[in-house]
């Protein structure tokens, strides 16, 4: 008999001016959702957003400090980026991206979000669903522009 042990994920990011701290809490591979807490560092008030998604992985804050992008791990069918309006403390939209998303970065001017899509380990050294791709999102209209595929299972990426 195999026992699946949930792995808790916690990730934090602060706005550039330090006025808000966002924290992700949830479990990888469990479909019952995760939480995003938004704390105002001046007042110490915290708002908790519950998201119906699979496995929070990363959080990126736009250079203007008003928008956060939360990356979910997803499935072989795809993952989502949850767009959070920080001052209004709400998820405004979700953007479908490639499967098994793991990390993200944003361009210096905040116009492009780069989401890394990887692999799902099934135990040992075996994997399934490797995409080795980067989903590129236009943050001005929150739409997926393109998905770029790499030729190898280990690649490095950079953004402007």
PyMOL commands that set and color helices and strands:
alter all, ss='L'
color gray80, all
select strands_A, chain A and resi 7-14+20-28+34-40+46-51+56-61+67-72+79-85+90-97+101-106+112-117+120-123+126-128+133-138+143-149
alter strands_A, ss='S'
color yellow, strands_A
deselect
rebuild
show_as cartoon
